[in-house]
Amino acid sequence: MASRTVLQQIWAKRTINSLSPFRTAGFSTMTKALHQHHATGAASRGNSDNYNQGSKEPETHFGFQNVPEAMKETLVKQVFANVATKYDIMNDVMSGGVHRLWKDHFIRTLAPTPGTKLLDVAGGTGDIAMRFLDYCKETHGDNTAQVTVFDINPNMLEVGKERFTKTPYHETSQVSFMEGNAEKLEHIPDNSMDAYTIAFGIRNCTHVDRVLKEAYRVLKPGGRFMCLEFSKVENPVISKVYDVFSFDVIPTMGQIVANDRDSYQYLVESIRKFPPQKEFAKMIKDAGFTVMGQGYEDLTFGVAAIHSGFKL
């Protein structure tokens, strides 16, 4: 088995022009989009030998690959369009089912009070929103709490809407759905939310700093930002086992369960590209939030972590 370092080198060496051999049908659309973007950019520059390389558009990571910043949103949308109907099942595969316990603990840590207004970003399938409303109902007997489920991907939102049709919250004012980009919450007013949650979503955003600034803007003074995300395992023995599971097992299970190996290869790689806990906690502080203590809580040896900050 290749080590993570070798795998990083292999995937990093892929260029836009070499993406066509992707194995699944879902990624053929993504490859085509990259080629079109690359071709359009080349055409707009012309064939001048005097083209200034310094004007090349900025790039960002898509897993271990580098892609134009302007393309990442399209690529991430396609990944989640591919996996939407199997997303919760594959979360079980990726975490060994432990994600359910993490999410339960996440909501208990948030500890919403009656009447809380929550913005759940990247929450398309509705599992965080459902836990939030259930907590308020079961803990406080409250039916005034409200959640807006916000996601960039309409396929994920459809899964969430379908989930809520089977609940007492369906067609009530307690839950609503909104499509949009976490980097620009243009339809969410300033100082309008009591809490902001994002679970396993922020690592897929192109500009994490912009996401954090928007979270700060929409929260009321005293409001709380909370993020649940896969993170960095520090213990070298556990880290090695986790790498084997991530790079050998998860993509294979993605092929078996969802017929889509490459989407899950990307999801695994995106975890490794996300900042480690201390670095991300600093980003939260830099966005203006006040954090308590170190600002995060490791879960399951650091496989995931809960980050928290307050708008004070």
C-alpha positions, 0 to 999 in steps of 0.5 A, a space after each residue: 500500500 502506498 503511504 499517504 505521502 506517496 498518494 499525495 504526490 501521485 494525485 498532486 501531479 495530475 493536471 487539468 488535462 490528465 483528469 479524463 481517465 476518471 473512472 465513474 460517470 459522475 466525474 465525467 461531467 466534472 472533467 468536462 467542466 475543467 476542460 471547458 474552463 481551461 480551454 476558455 481561459 486559453 482562448 481568452 488569453 490568445 496564443 501570444 507568447 508574451 502572455 504574462 504568467 503572473 496574471 494566471 488565475 488563482 488556484 485552490 485544492 480539490 482534494 490533492 489536485 490543484 484547480 482554478 478557484 472559479 471551478 471548485 464550487 462547480 466540482 464540489 456541487 457535482 460531488 454532492 449531486 453524485 452522493 446525495 441519495 447515499 450521503 447518510 449511508 456513506 457517512 456511516 461507512 466513513 465514520 463506522 457509524 460513529 458520526 451519529 454519536 458525534 452529531 448527538 454530542 454536537 447538539 448537546 454541546 450547542 444546548 439550544 434554548 427555547 425559541 433558538 433561531 439556527 442557521 444550519 449551513 451545508 445541512 442539506 440532508 437535514 440530520 443536524 436540523 432534525 436533531 436540533 428540533 428534537 432536542 428543543 422539543 424533548 428537552 424543553 417541550 419547545 415548538 418555537 425553535 426554528 432552523 433554516 437548512 442552508 446548502 449550495 446543492 439542490 440535490 442535498 436539499 431535496 433529500 432533507 425536504 423528503 426526510 422532513 415530510 415524515 416528521 411533525 415539523 413538516 409544513 410548519 414554521 420551524 424548518 425552512 430550506 434555502 439554497 446558496 453559497 456559504 461564502 455569501 449569505 446574501 439573503 440572511 440579514 445581519 445579527 439575525 441568528 442565535 446559532 450557526 452550525 456547519 457539520 462536515 461542510 466547511 472543508 469543501 468551501 473555497 474560501 473558509 475565511 469568508 465563510 467564517 466572516 459571514 457566520 460572524 455577520 449573521 449571528 446576533 451579539 451573544 450568538 454561537 458558531 459551531 463546526 463539526 468537522 473531520 480533523 487531524 489524528 495526532 497519535 502516530 499509531 492511530 493515524 496510520 490505521 486511520 490512513 489505511 481505512 481512509 485511502 483503502 476502505 472508504 473509496 472501495 466502499 464508495 464504489 460498492 455502496 454508491 457506485 462512485 469511488 472517486 467522489 469518496 476519494 475526493 472526500 477523503 483527500 479533502 479531510 487531509 487538506 483541511 487545517 489542523 485543529 489549532 490552525 482552524 481555531 486561530 482562523 475562527 478567532 481571526 474572524 472575530 469570534 471569542 473562543 473558550 479555552 483552546 476553542 475545540 474538542 477532539 472526538 475519537 482521537 481527533 478523527 473529528 473535532 467540534 469547534 466553537 466561538 461566540 460573537 461577543 
